[in-house]
Amino acid sequence: MPADPSHSSATVAQLGEFELIRTVTTGMPQPRTTLLGPGDDAAVVTAADGRVVATNDVLVEGVHFRLDWSTPEQVGAKAVAVNLADLAAMGAVPTAVLIGLACPADTPAEVVQGLFTGLKKEAAAQGAGIVGGDMVTAPVITISVTALGDMEGRDPVLRSGAQPGDVLAVCGKLGWAAAGLAVLGRGFRSPVAVVGAQRTPEPPYAAGPKAAAYGARSMIDISDGLIADLGHIAAASHVAIDVHSAKVPVAPRLHEVAAALGADALVWALTGGEDHALAATFPYQLPLPSGWTAIGTVTKGAGVTVDGREYDGVHGWEHWK
C-alpha cells in the first residue's frame, strides 16, 4: 500500500495510534476463512478441520533485522514468512495472522506503512488474512506475529515421529541467508540474490502439507541452522541423525561467494537457518516427494553427526549465546 501523501513526513506520535491503525488496515483483503477481521476486540476465523495450528515469532530491530540493510516492506514480509514456515513444518496451511507492533514515538509513519505493505503481501500470497493485532510504544521496532493454520484433515507432523531407518531429506534453500548476512556484514550489497535471501526468505510453504500427506514421519522448519534444528528432532524422537555432507545441496553461487569472502559454503548450509527450508524424515521405502533431497539417515542412538562424526563448530543460532 503506498504511503498517504499527508502522512509521508509524520511520525507515529504525530499521526496517533488509531489513525495509524486505520491507515494500515483500510481496504485490507480477507480470505473466506475470516468471518470478522480488524476493528473489534477480537477477530473471528473459521477452523474447518476443527483444529487450529498456532505459532508465534518475535522480530526485534538490531537482532533480527536492520533498516539500513532491509526496507520496511522486506522486514514485514520476513516477519510473516518465518511464522508461515512453522505452520508448513507441521503440515498445515495458513488461514490468519495477527500482528503486534511496538516502536518508538519518533518512528516515521511511512516506515510502519512499509512494514504493513510487506506483512499484507506475504500473508495474502499464502491465502492468509491479517485479522487483528496491537500497536504500542517501545525503545526499538519489534514485530510479534501470531499465525494460525488448518490441517485440512491431516495429522500434524511432529518432531517426535522420526524412526530408525528413516531417510532424512530437505526442501528449500540452504545457506543462502547465512551467505547474505556475511555479505552485508562486510559492507556489500551484492550479489543481489544472496543478499535478498537474507532480507526476504522464501520458505517452500507448499512442501510441508505435501510431505505430510505423503507420509513424512517428522518435520521441522530450519530457522536456526540445519544441525541445530535436527537436534530437536533427534531429541524429541529419541534417535540419532547422521547428515551426509556430500549430499547437502550447496548452490555453486554460494561456493563463489564463500571463496571471495574466505568462508566455507558448506558451513553456511549446515549452520545457517534463516532461509526457513524444511527438513523431514520419511520411511526408507517411500520415494521422496518432488523437490525433496535425501541428505542423511536416522538410526538408533542420540544426537546429530555429520559424516558419522560430531560436528566441530557452532551448530546454529541460539539466543543469549
C-alpha positions as CSV (number, residue, x, y, z in Angstrom):
1,M,0.0,0.0,0.0
2,P,1.6,3.3,-1.0
3,A,2.0,5.8,1.8
4,D,-0.6,8.5,2.2
5,P,1.0,11.8,1.0
6,S,-0.3,13.6,4.1
7,H,1.5,11.0,6.3
8,S,4.7,10.8,4.4
9,S,6.7,13.0,6.8
10,A,4.7,12.3,10.0
11,T,5.9,10.2,12.9
12,V,3.7,7.7,14.6
13,A,3.3,10.0,17.5
14,Q,2.1,12.8,15.3
15,L,-0.3,10.5,13.5
16,G,-1.6,8.8,16.6
17,E,-2.3,5.2,17.4
18,F,-5.8,5.0,16.0
19,E,-5.2,7.0,12.8
20,L,-2.1,4.8,12.2
21,I,-4.2,1.6,12.6
22,R,-6.9,3.0,10.3
23,T,-4.3,3.8,7.7
24,V,-2.7,0.4,7.6
25,T,-5.9,-1.6,7.9
26,T,-8.2,0.2,5.5
27,G,-9.0,-1.9,2.4
28,M,-7.2,-4.9,3.8
29,P,-8.4,-8.0,1.9
30,Q,-9.5,-11.1,3.8
31,P,-9.9,-14.7,2.7
32,R,-13.1,-16.7,3.2
33,T,-11.8,-18.1,6.4
34,T,-12.1,-14.7,8.1
35,L,-15.6,-14.1,9.5
36,L,-14.7,-10.9,11.3
37,G,-11.5,-9.0,10.7
38,P,-9.8,-6.0,12.3
39,G,-11.9,-3.4,14.1
40,D,-13.4,-5.3,17.1
41,D,-12.0,-6.6,20.4
42,A,-11.0,-9.8,18.6
43,A,-11.3,-11.5,15.2
44,V,-13.4,-14.5,14.3
45,V,-11.9,-17.1,11.9
46,T,-13.1,-20.4,10.7
47,A,-11.4,-23.7,11.6
48,A,-12.9,-26.2,9.1
49,D,-10.7,-29.0,10.3
50,G,-11.8,-28.5,13.9
51,R,-8.2,-28.0,15.0
52,V,-6.2,-24.7,14.9
53,V,-2.4,-24.8,14.5
54,A,-0.9,-21.7,16.1
55,T,2.6,-20.3,16.2
56,N,4.4,-17.1,17.1
57,D,7.7,-15.3,16.4
58,V,9.1,-12.0,17.5
59,L,11.5,-9.9,15.4
60,V,13.5,-7.2,17.1
61,E,15.3,-4.4,15.3
62,G,19.1,-4.9,15.7
63,V,18.7,-8.6,16.4
64,H,16.6,-9.9,13.5
65,F,16.7,-7.1,11.1
66,R,18.3,-3.7,10.3
67,L,16.6,-1.0,8.4
68,D,19.9,0.1,6.8
69,W,20.1,-3.4,5.3
70,S,16.4,-4.0,4.5
71,T,13.4,-1.9,3.5
72,P,10.4,-1.9,5.8
73,E,8.5,-3.9,3.2
74,Q,11.1,-6.6,3.2
75,V,11.1,-6.7,7.1
76,G,7.3,-7.1,7.1
77,A,7.4,-9.9,4.6
78,K,10.1,-11.7,6.6
79,A,8.1,-11.4,9.8
80,V,5.2,-13.3,8.2
81,A,7.4,-15.8,6.3
82,V,9.2,-17.0,9.5
83,N,5.8,-17.8,11.0
84,L,4.2,-19.4,8.0
85,A,7.2,-21.7,7.6
86,D,6.5,-23.1,11.1
87,L,2.9,-23.9,10.0
88,A,4.3,-25.6,6.9
89,A,6.6,-27.7,9.1
90,M,3.5,-29.1,10.9
91,G,1.9,-29.8,7.5
92,A,-0.7,-27.0,7.9
93,V,-1.8,-24.3,5.5
94,P,-2.1,-20.7,6.9
95,T,-5.5,-19.1,7.5
96,A,-4.9,-16.0,9.6
97,V,-2.2,-13.7,11.0
98,L,-2.2,-11.3,14.0
99,I,0.3,-8.5,14.2
100,G,1.8,-7.0,17.4
101,L,3.9,-3.9,16.6
102,A,6.0,-1.9,19.0
103,C,8.1,1.1,18.0
104,P,9.5,4.4,19.3
105,A,7.3,7.5,19.1
106,D,9.6,9.1,16.6
107,T,9.3,6.3,14.1
108,P,8.2,7.7,10.7
109,A,4.7,6.6,9.9
110,E,5.8,5.6,6.4
111,V,8.1,3.0,8.0
112,V,5.1,1.4,9.6
113,Q,3.1,1.6,6.4
114,G,6.0,-0.1,4.6
115,L,6.1,-2.8,7.2
116,F,2.4,-3.5,6.7
117,T,2.8,-3.5,3.0
118,G,5.2,-6.4,3.3
119,L,3.1,-8.1,6.0
120,K,0.0,-8.0,3.9
121,K,1.6,-9.1,0.7
122,E,3.3,-12.1,2.2
123,A,0.2,-13.2,4.1
124,A,-2.1,-12.7,1.1
125,A,0.2,-14.6,-1.2
126,Q,-0.3,-17.7,1.0
127,G,-4.0,-17.2,1.4
128,A,-4.0,-15.8,5.0
129,G,-5.7,-12.7,6.2
130,I,-4.3,-10.2,8.7
131,V,-7.2,-10.2,11.2
132,G,-6.0,-8.1,14.1
133,G,-3.3,-7.2,16.5
134,D,-2.0,-4.3,18.6
135,M,0.3,-1.3,18.5
136,V,2.3,0.0,21.4
137,T,5.4,2.2,22.1
138,A,8.8,0.6,22.7
139,P,12.5,1.6,22.5
140,V,13.1,-0.3,19.2
141,I,10.9,-1.6,16.5
142,T,9.6,-5.0,17.5
143,I,7.2,-7.1,15.5
144,S,5.3,-10.0,17.0
145,V,3.4,-12.2,14.6
146,T,1.0,-15.0,15.5
147,A,-0.1,-17.2,12.6
148,L,-3.0,-19.7,12.6
149,G,-3.3,-22.7,10.3
150,D,-5.6,-25.5,9.2
151,M,-4.5,-29.2,9.0
152,E,-7.2,-29.9,6.3
153,G,-7.9,-33.3,7.8
154,R,-4.3,-34.4,8.0
155,D,-2.5,-35.3,11.2
156,P,0.2,-32.8,12.3
157,V,3.8,-33.8,11.6
158,L,5.7,-33.7,14.8
159,R,9.4,-33.5,15.7
160,S,8.9,-36.7,17.7
161,G,8.0,-39.0,14.9
162,A,11.3,-40.0,13.4
163,Q,12.2,-43.7,13.5
164,P,15.4,-45.6,12.9
165,G,15.7,-46.5,9.2
166,D,14.1,-43.2,8.1
167,V,15.6,-41.1,5.3
168,L,16.5,-37.5,6.2
169,A,15.6,-35.1,3.4
170,V,15.4,-31.3,2.9
171,C,13.4,-29.0,0.7
172,G,14.3,-25.3,0.1
173,K,17.4,-23.2,0.1
174,L,20.3,-23.9,2.5
175,G,23.0,-21.4,3.3
176,W,21.7,-18.5,1.2
177,A,20.6,-16.3,4.1
178,A,23.8,-17.0,6.0
179,A,25.8,-16.0,3.0
180,G,23.7,-12.9,2.6
181,L,24.4,-12.0,6.2
182,A,28.1,-12.4,5.7
183,V,28.0,-10.2,2.6
184,L,26.0,-7.5,4.4
185,G,28.3,-7.7,7.4
186,R,31.3,-6.9,5.1
187,G,29.5,-3.8,3.9
188,F,28.5,-5.1,0.4
189,R,25.0,-5.1,-1.1
190,S,25.6,-7.7,-3.8
191,P,25.2,-10.4,-5.2
192,V,21.6,-9.4,-5.1
193,A,20.2,-13.0,-5.0
194,V,22.4,-13.8,-2.0
195,V,21.6,-10.6,-0.1
196,G,17.9,-10.9,-1.0
197,A,17.8,-14.3,0.7
198,Q,18.8,-12.7,4.0
199,R,16.3,-9.8,3.6
200,T,13.3,-11.8,2.4
201,P,13.3,-15.6,2.9
202,E,11.3,-17.8,0.5
203,P,10.2,-20.9,2.5
204,P,8.9,-23.8,0.5
205,Y,5.4,-23.4,2.0
206,A,3.6,-25.9,-0.2
207,A,6.2,-28.7,0.5
208,G,5.1,-29.0,4.1
209,P,1.5,-30.0,3.6
210,K,2.5,-32.2,0.6
211,A,5.1,-34.0,2.8
212,A,2.5,-34.5,5.5
213,A,0.1,-36.1,3.0
214,Y,2.9,-38.2,1.6
215,G,3.8,-39.8,4.9
216,A,6.6,-37.7,6.4
217,R,7.2,-39.0,10.0
218,S,8.8,-35.9,11.4
219,M,9.4,-32.4,10.1
220,I,10.9,-29.1,11.2
221,D,11.5,-25.6,9.9
222,I,15.2,-24.8,9.6
223,S,15.2,-21.5,11.4
224,D,18.4,-21.7,13.5
225,G,20.6,-24.0,11.4
226,L,20.3,-27.4,9.9
227,I,22.4,-29.2,12.6
228,A,20.8,-27.3,15.5
229,D,17.3,-27.9,14.3
230,L,17.9,-31.6,13.5
231,G,19.0,-31.8,17.1
232,H,15.4,-31.0,18.1
233,I,14.1,-33.9,16.0
234,A,16.7,-36.3,17.4
235,A,15.9,-35.3,21.0
236,A,12.2,-35.5,20.6
237,S,12.2,-38.8,18.7
238,H,15.0,-40.4,20.8
239,V,17.0,-41.2,17.7
240,A,20.4,-40.4,16.1
241,I,20.6,-38.5,12.8
242,D,23.6,-38.5,10.5
243,V,24.0,-35.9,7.8
244,H,26.0,-36.9,4.7
245,S,27.8,-33.7,3.8
246,A,28.4,-34.7,0.2
247,K,24.6,-34.9,-0.3
248,V,23.8,-31.5,1.2
249,P,22.7,-29.2,-1.7
250,V,25.0,-26.2,-1.8
251,A,24.5,-23.9,-4.8
252,P,27.5,-23.1,-7.0
253,R,26.8,-19.4,-6.4
254,L,27.4,-19.9,-2.7
255,H,30.8,-21.5,-3.3
256,E,31.7,-18.5,-5.4
257,V,30.7,-16.0,-2.6
258,A,32.4,-18.1,0.0
259,A,35.7,-18.1,-2.0
260,A,35.5,-14.3,-2.3
261,L,34.9,-13.9,1.5
262,G,37.3,-16.6,2.7
263,A,34.4,-18.6,4.0
264,D,33.0,-22.2,3.7
265,A,29.7,-22.5,1.8
266,L,29.1,-26.0,3.4
267,V,29.3,-24.4,6.9
268,W,26.6,-21.9,5.8
269,A,24.4,-24.7,4.6
270,L,24.9,-26.8,7.8
271,T,24.6,-24.0,10.4
272,G,22.7,-21.1,8.7
273,G,19.0,-21.1,9.2
274,E,17.2,-18.0,8.1
275,D,16.3,-19.5,4.7
276,H,13.5,-21.4,6.5
277,A,13.9,-24.5,4.5
278,L,12.2,-27.7,5.7
279,A,13.8,-30.9,7.0
280,A,11.8,-34.1,7.3
281,T,12.3,-37.8,7.8
282,F,10.5,-40.3,5.6
283,P,10.1,-44.1,5.7
284,Y,13.0,-45.5,3.6
285,Q,10.7,-47.5,1.3
286,L,8.9,-44.4,0.1
287,P,10.3,-42.4,-2.9
288,L,10.7,-38.8,-1.8
289,P,8.2,-36.2,-2.9
290,S,9.2,-33.9,-5.7
291,G,11.6,-31.1,-4.6
292,W,13.0,-33.1,-1.6
293,T,16.6,-34.2,-1.5
294,A,17.9,-37.0,0.7
295,I,20.9,-35.9,2.8
296,G,21.1,-38.4,5.7
297,T,19.8,-41.3,7.8
298,V,18.1,-41.9,11.1
299,T,19.5,-44.6,13.4
300,K,19.2,-45.8,16.9
301,G,21.1,-43.6,19.4
302,A,21.1,-39.9,20.2
303,G,22.3,-36.6,18.7
304,V,23.3,-35.3,15.3
305,T,26.5,-36.2,13.5
306,V,28.0,-35.2,10.1
307,D,29.6,-38.0,8.2
308,G,29.5,-40.1,11.3
309,R,31.3,-37.7,13.5
310,E,30.3,-35.0,16.0
311,Y,30.3,-31.6,14.2
312,D,33.2,-29.4,15.4
313,G,31.8,-25.9,15.5
314,V,28.8,-23.9,16.3
315,H,25.7,-25.8,15.3
316,G,23.5,-22.8,14.7
317,W,21.9,-19.7,16.3
318,E,20.7,-19.7,19.9
319,H,19.6,-16.6,21.7
320,W,21.6,-15.4,24.7
321,K,24.6,-17.4,23.5
